[in-house]
Amino acid sequence: MVSTDIIDRQQEVAKTPMLERIAGIRDSLAAAGDEAQRLRHLPAWASKQMADIGLYRYALPAELGGENLQARQQIEIIEAVSAIDGSVGWCTQISSEINALVIRQMQPDFAHEIFGDWYALVCSGHGPANGPNPGRRVKRDGDGWRVNYQGGFASGCQNATWNFLMGSMCTDEDTGETSTASFMVPKGEFEIVDTWDTAGMRGSGSHDVRMTDCYVPPEHLLPGRSLAPSEIWDNPTYRNPTHAIYNKAAVALGVCRGAIDSLVGLALGKVPWSTSTKLKDQPQVQYRVGEAEAKLAAARAYVMDTQERLEAHLGPLPAKGGRLTPDWAYFRPALLACAHAAQTCREIVGMINNTAGTTGSRMDSPLERQLRDAQQAANHMLISYRHYEDLGKTYLGHEPGPMYMELCRPV
């Protein structure tokens, strides 16, 4: 079981509201973002400081030393960090998210073992591999499995204590089918392959992870459908099929908030070349700030409203009268809202950067990084522009795509 020291520490930390905790280390988070740009990953000192205030545990159940927060509160936290720096916000969302996702089908004893470490941080690398790799093959080996795998986009892997590998990403060599097991691999048994050299979210450390002839014992196995809705933990977030999706939208919302604030700060003092009027006094700039605020508020409200409706619809555990999976009428708008938020924020940040003029292109301007980060967030497959078509079809009588149904399918 998670020790009383972990529980006591979490209860003490939680006496201060999370948004106040974030504000208290704002300067450190900003410095971490600057250093992460150079390193191409979050520095270890920053990850530790973030863990110290509970930024990786807030979505965990109270029994595991977490704060058991639901979607709205999680989104608010990720927004606040992402407004300071996009890459730091991305690391916040991905680590808190995966820490919570992996316990959906995990035996409670194993969950207590992992999160008995205050600094537990689970990464994953489920994207396409970059460069030479040993494939995506697994094979039974006694009661365990032998894994040969490389995958991309393992955000936060440099500071991870575990790597999570879904069975759906792997082929069983004996059957030629998708693996019937998923895998938890501890630090030291997976390798980080330096492949993340991007502009947007540059500091997120989303390199590849590789496991070569790695033995995973039976006590570190999860079911093949490891992210199926949970009947173990009572928080509806563990049955919300958009958990990993609203987290990405929250980063976009936060980056957008930060960009608007950056423009306002610039406008208070900047007098553009060939003019004699500060930006703040120019009607075009005033118009664009008003437009940006309205569009951001609308996109944010759409996400919050659909998430609250979805989780209220799921309610308590099925054993207590709730639902295991949501009706499509609640699921679809929550999906659409997240894609809309990312795409709208990309547009807003582009407009804001354009309004700033050449200043927004300078490498020492926060607007330059925010432009890159907003674009990268909107490129993520879970919140990309493609969902407009994929979901729009369903309003015209077409069946939802299999990916959407897989997200909420029970075991």
C-alpha positions, -999 to 999 in steps of 0.1 A, spaced: 0 0 0 10 36 -5 27 47 27 11 70 52 41 93 45 29 97 9 -7 103 19 3 128 46 26 146 22 -2 149 -4 -27 162 22 -2 188 34 6 199 -2 -31 201 -10 -38 227 18 -27 252 -8 -49 254 -39 -30 241 -70 -33 274 -89 -16 291 -60 11 265 -59 18 271 -96 19 309 -91 44 303 -63 69 287 -87 61 308 -118 96 321 -122 110 286 -119 86 273 -145 96 301 -169 133 294 -163 126 257 -169 109 265 -202 139 285 -213 164 258 -204 142 231 -219 144 249 -253 182 244 -252 181 208 -238 151 197 -259 136 182 -227 125 193 -193 155 197 -169 156 172 -140 155 200 -114 123 214 -128 106 180 -130 115 174 -94 101 209 -83 69 202 -103 65 168 -86 71 185 -52 40 205 -56 19 176 -69 18 184 -106 21 148 -116 -3 134 -90 -34 156 -90 -54 132 -113 -46 101 -91 -71 88 -66 -67 98 -30 -58 62 -20 -27 66 -42 -17 99 -28 -35 120 -54 -61 147 -54 -87 128 -74 -95 159 -96 -120 158 -125 -117 172 -159 -125 209 -153 -99 212 -125 -73 193 -145 -78 216 -175 -74 247 -153 -41 234 -140 -27 226 -174 -38 259 -188 -21 278 -159 13 261 -166 10 263 -204 4 300 -202 38 303 -186 55 279 -211 40 255 -236 66 227 -233 64 228 -195 26 227 -198 29 197 -222 51 178 -197 26 186 -170 -4 172 -189 13 142 -204 28 130 -171 -3 136 -150 -24 121 -177 -4 89 -182 1 84 -145 -37 83 -143 -44 64 -174 -22 34 -166 -42 25 -135 -75 20 -153 -70 -17 -156 -40 -21 -132 -43 -43 -102 -45 -20 -71 -14 -37 -55 7 -28 -85 -7 8 -86 2 12 -49 38 -1 -56 44 24 -85 29 54 -67 45 46 -34 73 67 -50 64 104 -47 83 111 -79 67 83 -100 63 95 -136 52 72 -164 60 80 -200 50 62 -232 62 62 -268 33 52 -290 41 72 -321 59 59 -352 96 51 -347 122 74 -361 151 58 -378 165 22 -373 145 3 -347 139 -33 -336 103 -32 -347 71 -36 -327 74 -73 -317 66 -91 -285 67 -128 -277 56 -149 -247 85 -160 -225 73 -183 -197 48 -163 -175 62 -130 -189 69 -115 -223 99 -105 -243 97 -71 -260 115 -56 -290 100 -22 -297 107 14 -306 82 42 -306 81 80 -309 66 110 -290 76 98 -255 72 132 -239 89 136 -206 109 103 -209 141 118 -195 125 121 -161 103 90 -162 105 62 -137 84 38 -159 75 34 -195 40 22 -205 35 2 -237 0 -6 -249 -6 -40 -264 -23 -25 -294 10 -11 -305 27 -45 -306 24 -77 -327 26 -111 -310 52 -131 -329 35 -164 -322 0 -154 -334 7 -125 -358 -21 -106 -339 -21 -77 -316 -7 -85 -282 -30 -96 -255 -9 -79 -229 4 -44 -222 37 -37 -205 51 -15 -177 89 -12 -181 109 4 -153 137 30 -157 169 14 -168 152 -12 -190 142 12 -217 165 34 -238 159 70 -249 168 75 -286 175 112 -293 151 120 -321 131 151 -310 145 181 -329 115 203 -335 104 239 -333 71 237 -316 70 221 -281 108 218 -284 113 215 -247 89 186 -242 116 159 -247 93 138 -270 121 115 -281 117 78 -290 119 50 -264 134 16 -273 132 -17 -256 156 -44 -270 151 -80 -259 134 -66 -228 119 -92 -204 86 -80 -187 77 -102 -158 41 -111 -151 38 -87 -122 45 -58 -146 18 -68 -172 -15 -51 -179 -44 -63 -201 -41 -57 -238 -69 -31 -236 -52 -13 -207 -71 20 -212 -106 5 -212 -129 23 -188 -122 15 -152 -145 -3 -128 -119 0 -100 -116 38 -94 -147 59 -87 -137 92 -104 -155 94 -138 -123 107 -154 -112 70 -154 -142 62 -176 -140 94 -197 -128 84 -232 -115 119 -238 -91 121 -209 -60 122 -231 -78 145 -255 -90 173 -232 -54 174 -217 -41 183 -252 -68 209 -257 -59 224 -223 -23 230 -234 -36 249 -265 -59 270 -244 -31 279 -220 -6 288 -248 -33 310 -263 -39 327 -229 -2 333 -226 0 348 -261 -28 373 -255 -11 383 -223 22 387 -241 6 410 -267 -11 431 -240 22 435 -222 39 445 -255 12 469 -265 15 489 -233 49 501 -243 56 495 -280 54 523 -306 57 506 -340 83 520 -365 70 548 -387 41 556 -362 38 578 -332 11 558 -314 15 530 -289 0 497 -300 -25 499 -271 -40 531 -286 -44 517 -322 -80 507 -330 -69 477 -351 -50 463 -321 -78 470 -298 -102 451 -322 -79 421 -324 -74 419 -286 -112 419 -282 -116 393 -309 -90 371 -294 -105 373 -259 -139 364 -272 -128 335 -293 -106 321 -265 -134 324 -240 -159 307 -263 -135 278 -272 -127 273 -235 -164 274 -224 -172 247 -251 -145 224 -237 -155 229 -201 -192 226 -207 -189 193 -227 -165 178 -202 -187 186 -172 -217 172 -190 -199 140 -200 -185 133 -166 -218 141 -149 -235 117 -174 -210 89 -164 -216 95 -127 -205 71 -101 -192 36 -107 -216 12 -125 -218 -8 -93 -232 24 -76 -257 32 -104 -234 51 -128 -223 43 -164 -192 25 -177 -193 43 -211 -209 75 -223 -237 78 -249 -225 92 -282 -246 123 -276 -222 132 -248 -191 118 -263 -192 135 -297 -195 171 -285 -166 166 -260 -144 153 -288 -154 182 -312 -149 208 -285 -113 197 -279 -104 198 -316 -121 231 -320 -102 245 -290 -68 235 -305 -76 248 -340 -91 280 -327 -62 287 -305 -38 281 -334 -57 308 -353 -58 332 -325 -21 329 -317 -12 334 -354 -33 366 -354 -18 378 -321 17 372 -335 9 391 -367 -5 420 -346 28 423 -327 47 429 -359 83 420 -363 87 419 -325 67 386 -325 93 370 -348 123 377 -326 138 347 -307 137 367 -274 100 373 -277 76 350 -259 53 354 -289 77 336 -312 77 305 -290 40 307 -284 34 307 -321 54 275 -326 38 258 -296 3 266 -306 9 252 -341 25 220 -327 -3 214 -302 -29 218 -330 -10 192 -350 -15 164 -325 -36 137 -340 -61 136 -310 -71 173 -316 -62 178 -353 -83 196 -379 -92 162 -393 -117 157 -366 -140 183 -381 -146 160 -411 -145 128 -391 -171 140 -366 -190 162 -391 -199 131 -411 -217 117 -381 -241 146 -380 -250 136 -415 -259 100 -407 -226 83 -411 -214 59 -384 -186 71 -360 -151 59 -370 -137 28 -352 -111 49 -334 -138 68 -315 -157 36 -306 -125 19 -294 -118 48 -270 -149 39 -250 -153 2 -256 -153 -18 -223 -131 -48 -218 
